[in-house]
Amino acid sequence: MVGCAGRYPDARRFADELPAIAGLPAEPPQCVVAGHVHTIVSDRYSHAPVPANAAYAYSAAGLRAAIAAFVGDGVDAIIVSDHNSTAANFDPAVATAPLAVIPAMEWTTRRGHALLIGFRMRGPDDAILPPPWRGSIGRGDFLAMVARTRARGGLVIVAHPRVPFRTWPDDTFGADGVEVWGFDKWFMRNRQAVRWWHERLRRGERLVALAGTDLHPGAWLRSHRHPLNRVLTRSCDADAVMTAIRRGRAVLVKGVGSPRVIVGVETGGAIDFADGGPGDAVALPATSVFEMQVRVLGGAGGRVQVLGAAGELFAADVEGEDQALRLRIRARVGEFVRVELHRGRRLLALANPVYLR
């Protein structure tokens, strides 16, 4: 079990450090993606999504401001997810944007929120709406939302699951992933969100981790544009990014210029650590032993933590600007291994798990 103080059980007996091979694994092609982007503070509309409140569904000016700001930051794609509204995704600015705009909406209830990403939309009124704000919501409503989103080709990502007053239930209801890292305010409870996700990985669920900015243009509390996702894909168009996210091919980072973590697994003997990476399911050798190398770029002064189902497998300080750490790990089929990078208590990067099959 995950410790209540944020620490993981000591599982270092399952990992041995080996001499690292400099320069490996090779850094894969990637796109910087901002998740959970709003165009407006839309509480009035999300609580009552009726035509009388349509002006609060999205903001054309807010959409353009968000696009311009993220382009200036060097972001390659954004996921636009207004509360209970798809209207922003049909604004003409989307078609002419100099970055990819991935359509989404935030399914918004008093019992939790979910990001519905990339589902087929026929028009600005084609949202997948929850029950009325003041009405009751139960297990069937969550399951129906997941089923409807999947039927329309989308992904369901549980948003900020541990935020007070909008806390997601214990069940994931078959969702595809979890927003484990939001903007850095105490009420987002990011550390609790990571632990909540990790415990479900231990239970055998395969859940993509994503970061979300929760940007609301014009709102002083939510004006920042981080954390972000480095999605491992050769193309930064919406379809390619969605395909990579479905696979969990992403490393979450503090910002565009933050340290980068590269994870590679070796099972075949070539010693290039190219047999698997974040989001991949790797065949565990008959010996139940595999090698993994973690390479950290620009992370001097940080601390790498390697985690698995049993707990903390390894941790070490990062002393150089391009440092590799190599491990021999004993594991079982059905387990996973993942990596975090911290500086003090601050999370700098989090890689999606490598799954062992």
Sequence and secondary structure as in RCSB ss.txt:
>XXXX:A:sequence
MVGCAGRYPDARRFADELPAIAGLPAEPPQCVVAGHVHTIVSDRYSHAPVPANAAYAYSAAGLRAAIAAFVGDGV
DAIIVSDHNSTAANFDPAVATAPLAVIPAMEWTTRRGHALLIGFRMRGPDDAILPPPWRGSIGRGDFLAMVARTR
ARGGLVIVAHPRVPFRTWPDDTFGADGVEVWGFDKWFMRNRQAVRWWHERLRRGERLVALAGTDLHPGAWLRSHR
HPLNRVLTRSCDADAVMTAIRRGRAVLVKGVGSPRVIVGVETGGAIDFADGGPGDAVALPATSVFEMQVRVLGGA
GGRVQVLGAAGELFAADVEGEDQALRLRIRARVGEFVRVELHRGRRLLALANPVYLR
>XXXX:A:secstr
   TTS   B GGGEEEE   TT S     EEEEEEE SS  HHHHHS SGGGGGGT  HHHHHHHHHHHHHHT 
 EEEE  BT  GGGGSHHHHH SSEEEEEEEEEETTEEEEEES   SSTT     S TTS   HHHHHHHHHHHH
HTT EEEEESTT TTS   S  TT SEEEEE  S GGG HHHHHHHHHHHHHTT   EEEE   B TT GGG   
  EEEE  S  SHHHHHHHHHTT EEEESSTTS EEEEEEE SS  SS SB TT EE   TTSEEEEEEEEES T
T EEEEEETTEEEEEEE  SSEEEEEEEEE  TT EEEEEEEETTEEEEEEEEEEE 
